[in-house]
């Protein structure tokens, strides 16, 4: 197969470059035998999170050390000395090494960095031109108010590609206001496709794990899986408990001094109560430990524990640190990964994109490609799955993942109130699942009769069939 490649370049901050890269890499893994990932410019080869994420999550065969071209500092030094051509030659050498070994190389630009010299010099575009790689331009469309703004943006991007002699394959508008989605999708032509993905607030909101890693907070919770909960807002608990409870909202992170035992216990109780929203977690502040009696009270239960982290700073400093945290998709972000891939598959026509990249079907079947094909078949057949063990944490987490990827429809069998409460405690969103209560289902008699007729030859009587519901 003739080697091919594609270069992803974003033109605005927070354009969702990693999400688009994930979606395209998932598609390529389905269609191509051997795929490689390449970033022409990196800040630190060993610490590049994009390289680590993509090569690890997609189980790429390549050595991560082959996934970059030149460091940012070296590029700046060479360019400042008028040695631009040397930059391109160094990148070309490492890029060609991948082309010689792999069927397809997916290249990713630096990402948008404000007030960056290399960004101002449009180095990504120049690299794409010199390496002669087809380009997909990605833009954050969150601030678009009208379809006319999208039209103007398309013209600007086409003009940019034209003056830089780029081979512009497609344009991706990400974080598009829902009301503009259909208008933007109508802008396709034979020479250029415009793909539009809607704004999904959760992808722009940090998780408890993001806050812990970026602020350096200590993880107090014993169950690390609970750190995947999304933080929608923060609340600094400075009031008396009875007043503080009035301000709680869905997805709140509660910032509270570690010695405020009343607030800590009250927050756990509120999270368990049907009368209060599901919270994201607690951030303890100060250089004191949570009281042992309080810790014993809230931790030794069979109920999922609200995630808790701690910073040894004053409350105001902790709040400022949290304010500076950005949302990330990491290897531990299972729910966000599922949501991002589901969003991409739902709004990007893979058959159209595949034809535009001119991908041919590989001759062999790999385990990874087989699993991706199963995902595609599940989506195509719109399968319905009934899950009877509907209060089991493993079942609920799996259902949440499946719904986010939009693989099939889910029906949970059980008490709706209990299931919803369990999901709330686990921080899961199963609002798109159908919940059937066997004790009040209006088709239960029909179900019992069908089951009885199917099993009566094995000695099942009707009363037993009813009790087996």
N, C-alpha and C positions, 0 to 999 in steps of 0.2 A: 504494500500500500504506500502511495506517495505521501511523504510527511506533510503535515499541514499545521497551521497555528492560528491563534487568535489573540488579540491584545485588548484587555479591558482597561478603560481609562475613565475616571470620574472627573466631572467638571465643577462640582460644588461639594461643600462640606456635607457630611452625614448623608451621603447618597446611597449607602447600603452596598458598598463595593464587595464586602465579604459575602453577603447574601446572594448577590448576582453570581459571584465566582462559584459559590456552593451549587447553585442551581445548574449552571453550565457544566461544572465538573461532574455532577450526578448524571446529567444527560450524556456527556462524553463517555463515562464509564459504562453506560448501557450500550453504546454504539461502537466504541473503539477498543481494540485489544489492549494496547499499551499507551497510556496517557502520562504526560509529565507536566509539572507545574514550574513556572519560572517568573521571578521578579527581577527585572533588570537592575533596579536600584533598591538597596536595603540600608537601613541605619546600622544594624548589627546582624551579621549572618547567623550567629548562634542564638540570638534572642529574638529573631523575627517571628512574631506570633502567627502571621499569615502562612508562612512556610510550614511551621510546626502543625498548625491546624489542618491545612489541606492535605499535606503528605500523610499525616496520621489518620485523620478521619476517613479519608478515601482509600487508605491502605495502598498508596502508590509505591511502585517498585523502586523508584529512584532514591538515591542517597540524598537526604535533605541538603547536604553541602553542595549539591549540583544545581540547586533551585534558585541561585542568585547570580547576578552578573558583576556588580561593582558596588562598593559602599558609597553612601551619600558623601562622606567626607572626602574620599578620593575623587569622586566626580566633581565636587565643588573646587577642589584644589586644581585639578586639570583644566577645568573650564576657566577659572580665574587666570590661568597662565596661557590661555588661548589654545589649549590642546583639546578642543571639543572632539576632533576626529578620533583621538586616542580613546576617549570614553566609549564611542560607538564601536570601535574595534575590539576593545576588551569585552564589551557586552556580547558582540557578535560571535566572538570565539567560544564563549561558554554556551551561548544559545545554540550554535551549530553543533556542539557536542551532544546536546539533547536531541536535536533533529535527526542526528545520525543513528540514534538508539531507539527512538520512540515514534509511534504512528501519529501522535498529535501532541502539541505543546500549547498549553493554555497559559498565556502571559498576563500578569496583573501589574498595573501601574502603581505608583507610590501611594496613591490616595491623596485626597486634597489636604494640603497643609497651608494654613493661612500665613502670609508674610514670609514665604519660603522662596529663596532665590531660585532654586531649581524649578519650583512650580511656576514662578513668574517667567522663567525662560521656556516654559512649555516643553520641558525635557522629555516627558513621556511621549508627546506627539512626535518629537524629533527622532526619538528612538524607534518608534513604530515606522516612521518614514524610511529611516536608514536600514532597518531590518526587513522592510517591505512586508509587514504583517498586517492583515486586515484588522480593522479596529471596530470595537463596539464602544460607543460613548454613553456614559451613565450620568444622569442628572437628578438631583434632588428636586422634586416638583411640589414639595409640601406647601410652598407659599403661592402656588398658582391660584389665581382667583377665577380666571376665565379661560375658555378654550383658545382664545386669541393669544394668550401668553404662551401656551404650548406651541402654537403655530410659529410664533416669533422665535421661540427657543430652537425649534427644528431648523428654521432658516439659518439661525446663527451657527448651529452646530455643523450644518452642511457647508456653510461659508468657511468655517474654520478648517474643515476637512479639505475643502477645495484649494484654499491658499497654501496649505501645508502639503498638498499633493498626497493626501492620505487615501487609502482604500477603505472608505467608511461602509461597513457591512450593515449595521443596525444601530438604533438608538433605544436605550432603556430609560424610561421615566419612572423613578421609584418614589414612593410615599405620595402618590397622587391622591388629591381629595376625591372621595368616592363619586361625587356628582360630576366630575370631569372624566371619569374612566372611559365611558363609551365614546365620547367625543375624540379623545386622544387615540383610541384604538382604530378609528376610522381614517387615520392619516397615512396608512400603509400604501405603498406603491410597488411597482415591479423592481425598482432600483433600490428601495430602502424600506425596511420594516421598522415600525415604531411599536415597542412593547410597553405597556403601562401596568405597573403594580401599585395597588392601593396602599394608603397609609394604614398601618396596623400599630396602634399605640404601644402595645406590649413589647414590640421589637426595639422601641426607642426608650424603654424603661429598664433600669438596672435590676438585677436580682440581688438577693442577700449575699450571694457568693461574690458578685461584682464589688459590692460595698466592702466586704471583708478583705478582698485581695487588694483593692486600690487604696484603701485607707490604712491597711496594716492592722486591722482589728483582729483580736484573738477570737477564735471560734469556741464558744461555750457549749453549744448544743452537741449532743452525742450522735445525733442522726444527721449526717452530712447531706443526705438526699433532700432534706427540707430547705436547704440553702438555695434551691432552684426557684423559690417563690419570688414573684415579681413585686417590686416596690413601686407603687403608684404615687405616693406622697410621703412626706415625713411630718411627724408631730413631736414637738418637744413637750414632755409632760411636766408642767410646772404648777398645775392647779391641784386642788384637793380632788380626791378620787371621784366623788360624786359629780363634780363639775367637768372633770377631764373626760369622763365616759360619754358626755353629750357630743363631743367633737370627733369621735372615731368614725373613720370611713374605710371602705373596702380597699385593701392593699396598703394600708398605712404602715410605715416603719416608726416605731415608738422609740424616741431618744429620751433616756431617763437615767438619773444618777443611780448607781448600784445600791445605794443605801435607802432608796425609796421603795421599801418592801410592799407598802400598800399599793403603789402603782403597778409594780411587777405582778403581784398576785391578782390584782384587779384586771390587768390586761389579759392574763391567761384565762381567767374566768369569763371575761367578755368574749374572747375568741371561741370559747366552748359554748357560749349561750346562743340560742336561736334568735335572741332579740338584738344581737350586735353583729356587725359585719366580720368577714374573715380578714384577719390582719396578716401583714407580711412578716413581721418579726420585731425583735427588741434589740436596741443598741444600748448597752450599759456604759456609763461614763464614770470618770473618777478613778482614783487609785485604790478603791475599796472593793472587796469581794462581795458577791451576793451572799446574804446570810445563809448559813448551813441549814437552818430550819426551813427557810423558804425554798432553798434548792431541793431539799428532801420532799417538800410538799408538792412541788410542780413537776419533778422529774420522774419519780417512781410511780408512773401510771401506765396503763395500756393505751392511753389516748396519745395520738401523734403530738409531739411537743412542739410548741411554737419556736422557730429558730431564734437563737440568741447569740449575739456577738458582743465584744467588749473593747473599748478604747480607754487607755489610761490618760485621758485628757479631760479638761473641763467640758461641760455640755455645749457651750457656745462654739468652741473649737471643733468639737465632734460634728456639730451641725454644719459648719463650714466645709469640713472635709467631705461629708456626705453630699453636699451640694455640688462638689467638683467631680463626682463619680460619673462616668459615662457607661452607657449600656454596651455590653459586649456579647458576642456569640463565641463561646469557648467550647473545648472538648467536653466540659462538664455540663454544658447548657442543653441537656437532652430535649427539654420541652421547647426551647427556642429554635433548636435545630429542626425539630419536627415541624414547627410552625412556619419557619422560613422556607423549607423545602416544599411544604404543602402550598404555600402562597405562590411560589415560583411555578410549580406544576399547574396550578389552577389558572394562572394568568398569562403564561407564556406557551404559545403553541409549539410544542417540541417538534412536530412534523414539519412545520414551516421552517423553523430554525435549522433543523437537520438538513433540509434541502439547500438552504442558503450557504451552509458551511460545506456542502457536498460530501457528507459522510456516507460511506458504504458499510454494509453489514459485515462484521468480522466473521471469519471462518470457524473460530473455536469459541467454546462457551466456558467462561471462568466462573467461580463461585460468586464473586462480587456482581458480575453482570447478570447472573441468574437471579440473585436476590432483587436487583433493580427491575428486572423484567417482571418478577412476581408482583412488585409494587404497581407497575403500570397496568398489569392485567386486572389487579384488584380494583384500581380506579375505573378502568374501562367497563367492567362488569357490574359496577355499583352493588357489590355484594352486601348482604345484611347478615350480621352476626349477633346471635343471642348469647348473653353471658349471665348464667344463673348465680355465680358466686360474686354477687355485686357489692359486697362490703369488704372484700379482700383487697388489701392495699396494692398487691401486685397486679390484680385484675384491673383496678381503677387506673393505675399509672399506665398500663399498657393501652387501655381504652383511650385515655387522654392523648397518648402519642399517636395512635391510629387516627383519631379524629383530627388532630392537627395536621397530619400528612394527607388527610382527606382520602384515605385508602378505601374506606367502606362505611356503611351505616352501622351504628351500634345500638342494640337494645339491651338494657339492663333489667334483670328480673329481681324484684324485691320491693321493700318499703321505700317509696319515693322520699319521704322525710329523712329516713336514716341514711339513704344513699347520698342525698344532697349535703347532709351535715358532714358525712365522712369525707366527701370531696372538698368541702370548705376547710376542714381541719388539715387536709393534706395539701391545700393550695392548688387543687386541680380544677380545670374547667371542663365539665361534661355537659354543658348546657345544650349541646347539639345532639346528645344521646337521647334516645327514646326510653323512658322508664315505665315498666309495666308492673303493677302490683297484682300478684296472682290472687290475692284475697278479695279484690274488688273488680277484677277484669271482667268486662261484660261478655267475653267470648270463652270464658272458662268451661262452661258446660259443653260447648262445641269441641273444645280441645280435649276434654276428658273422654267424650264419646269417640273421637278419632283415635285416641291412644288405646282405649279399651278394644276397639275393633281390630287394631293392628296387633294387639298382644293377647287377645282372649284365647287363641290357640295354645298359648303357653301357660294357661291357667289363671291369668289375671282376671279378677272380678271388678265390677264397676266401682265399688267402694274403695278398693285398694288403688285403682287408677286415680281416683279423686284425691286420696291421701298422698299420692306421690307427686302432687303438684308442687 
